[in-house]
Amino acid sequence: MSLKKDHRSQLKEVTFRCVRHGGFKAEPARVDADPDDAVHPWRYFSLCPVCDEECAQAHWERSLLKAWQKATGPISEEGKAASAENLVGHPTKEESLRTRFNAMKHGASAKVATYFPAKPDGYAMCATCDVDRYFCEQQPCCVKQTQNFMLHHAAFEQRKPGMLTGMYSELQAAVFSILQQIIMTIIADGVKLTRPEFHFDERGKLSLATYTDEKGESRTIMEVSAHPLLKSMSELLTKNNMSLADMGMTNKVIEADDMLPGQLGSNTIPILSDDEYKRRQLAALQDLSAKVMRSNQLTASDPILVEFGRENGHVGQVIDVEVREQ
């Protein structure tokens, strides 16, 4: 039977955490005894290689020592073999689909988004980024961009667009904030902008376009144009489905929501009244009767059909159609 490993002995290499520059591994420069700690009776300290400030052991590594000390599981070789046998045939295909993106939480086996190399304070988003700069420069790529890259990769792999709801809700809020700024700018500047008309003469001198009004006063001809932000505002509203119709705020959409399928709206004007429909139906039937009578007359006067009827002993029949008003 193998004995459980004792995690109370001193460590030769420890992971330290600097508040300003992140984590680093090094040999402890100072070790203090902590006999009251039942798990690991030693405290480790070292100097940060960047700012030379004394740093303590990373809290997560000390928590691992406690977890390892209290871990349960098979100790004997027979128990370990039985546990290994339980894993035969696992993970299944369904289990792999559920667990293949678990490592994304800590990035242990995440795919590297090499499109954005790590450049602390080199991107516009770095101004509001909360990732430690010292930790960032030690990574092969931007941490935030890698998270976005892997989140989209997982969403498309699993065909679950709901995984991107949080990200796109923030993006939509940012777009709406930009739209508000555009509207405030247009209100402040006015929906129209005016500027004087001008031209350059043969000598290259700038001359304003002027005219004399009915009172004999000289006035400058002004060019009036729409505010250039109006086009950008219209494109944002259209492409982001922010129009009144898209948000269900028009009378037509509201009325359509209140009606049952196949029901006409209250403001809908019928094309034909009942009396007009009956009149047109009667006129169509009368015209049909006249057409049938003309057809019978042509049939009865056809010499070939008359001769054929005489030879076969048939008597021609005339169809009489009578139309009565209901």
N, C-alpha and C positions, 0 to 999 in steps of 0.2 A: 504494500500500500504506500503510495506517494504522499508526502507531507505537504500541507498547505504552505504556500510561500509566505514568509514573514515580511511585511512592508514597513517594519519599524526601524530598519537599519538606515544609516545615512545614505543619501544619494550623491553620486559623483557628478551628475549633470542634471540641471534643473531648468525648467522654463520659467522665465521671469516676465513681468509685465510692467512696462513703462507707461505712465499715464499719457504722455505726449507723443511717444514714438512707437508704441505697440509692444508686441512680445518678441523675445529673443531667448535663445538657449545659451547657457554658459555654465562654467564651473562656479559653485558658490564662493563668494569672497568672504562671507561671514556666515557662520552657523550658530544659532542660539538653541539651547536646550529648552524644550517645552514638555516637561514630564507630565503635566496635567492632561495633555492630549492622548487619549487612549489609543488612537489609530496610528499617528505618526508623531513621535515626541521631538521633532526637530523643526526649526524655522530657518529658512534660507533667504539670503540677501546678496545682491550683486549690483555693480554699477552699470548704468545704461551706456552702451558704446557710443551714443550720439551726444547726450547731454551730461554724462557723468553723474547723474543723480542716482541715489541708492533706490533699488527697486526690490519689492518682495516677490515671493513665488506666486505664479499665476494661480488664481483661486480655483480655476477649473481643474488644474493638475492636482491640486491638493484634494479636491473632491473625488478625483479618480482614485487616489490612494485609499480614501475611506471606502469607496465602492468596492475596490478590489479586496480590501480586508474583510468586508462583510458579505462578499459574494458567496452564493450557495451553488451547489452543483456536484456532479460526480467527482470523487477523489480517487477511487481505486481504478485500476486498469479495466476491470470488468464493467464498472459503471460508465467509464468513458467510451468503451466499445459499444455498450447498449445505446448510449446517446447518439453515437455516430450512426448506428444502424437505423435509428428513427428518422434520420435525415435522408435515407435512400429514397430516390424518386421525387425529392423535393429540391427546389421549387418546381411546381407544375407550370404549364403554360399560362394558366389563369393567374397563378400567384406571381409569376414574373411580370405580367402586365400591371399588376397592382403595386409592385414593390420596386420596379426598375428606376423610378425617379426619387426614391427615398434619399439617396446620397446628395441630391440637390440642396437639401436643407443645410448641409455643412460644406458642400463643395468638394468632398473627398475624391469623387470620381466624375465631376462635372466636366462637360465638354468646354474647352476653352474658346471664348469668343475672341479670336485673334484679330478681328477687325478693329478693335479698340485697345491698343496696348496701354499698359498702366502709365499714366502721366499725371502725377499729383499736381493739382491746380493748373493742368494744361487744357482742360475742357471747360466749357461754359457752365456745365452742371456742377463742377467742383466747388463753386462758390457756396452751394447749399448742401454739399455732400457731408454725411456724418461719419464716413469711413476714416479710420486713422491713417494719416499721411505716411507714416513710417511703414505701416503694414501694407499700404497700397503700393508703394514703390518696390516692395519685395515680391509683388505678384506679377505673373506674366501678362496680365490683362486687367482692364478696368473692372472692379468688383461689381459695380452697379450695372454696367452694360452686360456683364456675364449673366447676372440674375435675370435681366430682361430677355436676353438671348435664350436662356434655358427655359424660362417660363413660356415663351412663345413656342419653343420647340416641343415642350411637353403638351401644350394645348393642341397643337396641330397633330402630334402623334396619336393622342388619345381622342381627338375630335371632340374636345370639350371646350367650347368658347367661353363657358362660364368662368374658367380659370383666369381669364383676362379682364374680368369685370372690374376689379379694383383698379387696375392700371388705366383702363380706358375711361373709367369714371373720373379719375384725376385729370386725364387729358381733356375730357369734355369740359370739366370745370375750368381748366386753363384757357380753352378756346372761348368759353363764354366770358371769362374775365377780359380777354383781349377784345371781344366784341363790345363789351361795356365801355372800355377805354376809347374805342373807335367812335362809338355813339357820343360820348362826352366831348371828344375832340370836335366832332362835326357840329354839335350844339354850340360849343364855344366859338368856333370859327364861322359858323353859318353854312347853310347848304349850298350857297353860291359864292364864288370867289371872283373878284374883279381886278383887272390889271390894265394899265394904260396901253393903248396900241402905239407902236413905235416902228421906225424903220431907219436904215442907215443910208445916207446919201452917198454920192460918188466919192466924196473925200473921207468917207468912213465916219462921219459925224452922226451921232444919235439925234434923231428928231422925233418928237412926239406928234401923233396924229391929232390935229385939233380942227374945230369948226366954229363958226360964228352963229350964235342963236339969233332969234327974232329981236332980241333986245340989244344986239350988237356986242354981246359979251363972248369972249373966246372960251371955248370949253374943250376939254380933252375927250377924245373918243375912248371909251372903256370897253374892254372885252370881258364878257361875262361867261363863266364856265362853272360847271358843277364841281362840287368838292370831290377831289380824287379819292377820298376814303369811302365815298358812297358805293363805288364798284366793289371794293374789298368787302364792305359790310354785306352787300347783296350776295356775293359768292359764299361768304361764311354761312349766311342764313340758309342758302339753298343746299349747299353740300352737307351741312350738318342737320338737315331736316328740322329747321327751326321756324319754318313759315307757319302762318296761322292754320292752314289746311293740314299740315303735318301734325300739329299739336291738337287738332280737333276743336279749334276755336271759331270756325266759320259756321254760319247759319245752315249751310247745306249739309255739312258733316254732322252737326248736332241734330238736325231733323232726320237724317238718315239713321242715326243711332236709335232714335225713338220709334221708328217704324218697324213693323214686322216684315219678313220677306214677302214680296209680291204686293205689298200695300202701297197705294199711291199717297203722296204727300197731300197735306191739307190745302196747300197753295197751288196744287197742280191743276191747270185748266184743261178739261177734257177736249180732245180734238173734235169729236162729234157728239152731239146730243142723241138721246134715244130716238126721238122723232125723226131726226135727220138720217140716222142709220136705217130705220125702217123704210123711209121714203126711198133711199138709194137701193135698198134691197128689193123693193117692189118694182122699181124702174129696171133693175137688172133682170128680174124674172119676166117682165113684159117684153123686154128686148129679146130674151131667150125664146119666148113664144113666137115672136115674129120670125126669128131665124129658123126655127123648126118648121114653120108653115112654108117659108120660102124653099127650104130644103125638100119638103114633100112635093111641092109643086114642080120643082125641077126634076125630081125622080119620076113623077107621074107623066111628065111630058117627054121623057127621054125615049126616043124611038127604039133603041136597042132593047131597053128594059121592057117596053110595051110588047115588042115582038116575042121576047123571051117568055113573058108571062102568058101570052096567048098559046104558045107552043106547049107549055107545061101545065096549062089549065089553072094558073094562079091569078088571083084578082089583086090588083094593087090596093094597098091599105094606106090610108092617109092618117097621119098622127095629128090628133087635135089636142092642143094644150090650152087649158083655160086657167087663167090666173085670177084668183079672187082675193080681195083685200080681207085680211084677217081682222 
